[in-house]
Amino acid sequence: MEDGRGRRRRTYGWVYAVLMYVVALAYFGQAVLAGQFLSGSYDALRWHQYGATFTDVLLVCALVAAGLLRWHGKGRLWPFLSALALLLANQAQNGAGAARLLSLHIPLGVAMIAGAVVVAVRVHSAGAPVEREVSS
C-alpha cells in the first residue's frame, strides 16, 4: 500500500517530466525558428520571441512542480536545481536576444538545448524517493 507522500511524489514527478519534455521540444523549435530567421524568413523572429515567452512559462511551471516534488513530496533536489538553472539561462538568453548579442545568444541556446535534453533523459527518476543512508 502506498502512502500519500509517495503518490504526491509520483504525481509531481510526472508533471515535472511532461513539462521538461515540452521544454526540450520547445528549445528545438526555437532553433528551427532562429534558423528560418537567419535564412531570411523575418516572420520567424516574431514566433521566436513568442517561443521565448512560452519557454519562460513552462520553466516557471516546472520550477513550481519541482519545488512541490522536493518539499511537499520529499523528492530529489536535482529537478528543482535543473529547472532553476534552465530558467536563469533562459532569462540570460532572452536578454542576449533582445540586445542582438548573437555571439552569446547562439552558443547559449545550444547549451540550453543540451541541458534540456540531459534533463529529459534523466527525468524518469525525478519522482523516485530520496535514498536515505542507514547508520549502523
C-alpha positions in Angstrom: 0.0 0.0 0.0 1.4 3.4 -1.0 1.3 6.4 1.3 0.1 9.8 0.3 3.6 11.2 0.1 4.6 8.5 -2.5 1.5 9.3 -4.6 2.2 13.0 -4.4 5.9 12.4 -5.3 4.8 10.3 -8.3 2.3 12.9 -9.5 4.7 15.9 -9.1 7.4 13.8 -10.9 5.0 13.1 -13.8 4.0 16.8 -14.1 7.7 17.8 -14.0 8.6 15.2 -16.6 5.9 16.3 -19.0 6.9 20.0 -18.6 10.6 19.2 -19.2 9.8 17.1 -22.3 7.9 20.1 -23.7 10.7 22.5 -22.8 13.2 20.3 -24.7 10.8 20.2 -27.7 10.3 24.0 -27.5 14.0 24.6 -27.5 14.4 22.5 -30.6 11.5 24.6 -32.1 13.4 27.8 -31.1 16.4 26.6 -33.0 14.3 25.9 -36.1 12.7 29.4 -35.9 16.1 31.0 -35.4 17.4 29.2 -38.5 14.5 30.3 -40.5 15.0 33.9 -39.4 18.7 33.8 -40.3 17.7 32.4 -43.7 15.6 35.4 -44.5 12.1 34.5 -43.2 11.7 37.5 -41.0 8.2 36.5 -39.7 10.0 33.7 -37.8 11.6 36.2 -35.5 8.1 37.1 -34.0 7.4 33.4 -33.5 10.9 33.0 -32.0 10.0 35.8 -29.5 6.7 34.0 -28.6 8.7 30.8 -28.1 10.9 32.5 -25.6 7.8 33.6 -23.6 6.4 30.1 -23.9 9.5 28.5 -22.5 9.6 31.1 -19.7 6.1 30.0 -18.7 6.9 26.3 -19.0 10.0 26.7 -16.8 8.2 28.6 -14.1 5.6 25.8 -14.0 8.4 23.2 -14.0 10.1 25.1 -11.1 6.8 25.0 -9.1 6.3 21.3 -9.8 9.9 20.6 -8.9 9.5 22.6 -5.7 6.4 20.7 -4.8 8.2 17.4 -5.6 11.1 18.3 -3.4 9.5 19.9 -0.4 5.9 18.6 -0.4 6.7 15.1 -1.8 10.1 14.8 -0.2 11.6 14.0 -3.5 15.0 14.7 -5.1 16.6 18.2 -5.2 18.1 17.9 -8.8 14.8 18.6 -10.6 14.4 21.9 -8.8 18.0 22.9 -9.4 17.8 21.9 -13.1 14.6 23.9 -13.7 16.1 26.9 -11.9 19.3 26.7 -13.9 17.4 26.5 -17.2 15.1 29.4 -16.1 18.1 31.6 -15.3 19.8 30.6 -18.6 16.5 31.4 -20.4 16.5 34.9 -18.9 20.1 35.5 -20.0 19.1 34.1 -23.4 16.2 36.5 -23.6 18.4 39.4 -22.7 21.1 38.4 -25.2 18.5 38.0 -27.9 16.8 41.4 -27.2 20.2 43.1 -27.3 21.1 41.2 -30.5 24.2 39.7 -29.0 24.3 36.7 -31.3 27.8 35.8 -30.2 26.3 34.9 -26.8 22.7 34.1 -27.9 23.6 31.3 -30.2 26.1 29.3 -28.1 23.9 29.8 -25.0 20.9 28.4 -27.0 22.9 25.3 -28.0 24.0 24.8 -24.3 20.4 25.2 -23.2 19.2 22.6 -25.7 21.9 20.2 -24.5 20.9 20.8 -20.9 17.2 20.3 -21.6 18.0 17.0 -23.4 20.0 15.8 -20.4 17.2 16.6 -18.1 14.7 15.0 -20.4 16.8 11.8 -20.5 17.1 11.7 -16.7 13.6 12.9 -15.9 12.2 9.4 -15.4 13.8 9.3 -12.0 12.5 12.7 -10.9 9.7 11.2 -8.8 11.9 8.5 -7.2 12.2 8.6 -3.5 15.4 10.0 -1.9 17.6 7.3 -0.6 18.5 7.8 3.0 21.7 6.5 4.5 21.2 4.0 7.3 23.6 4.4 10.0 25.0 1.2 11.6 
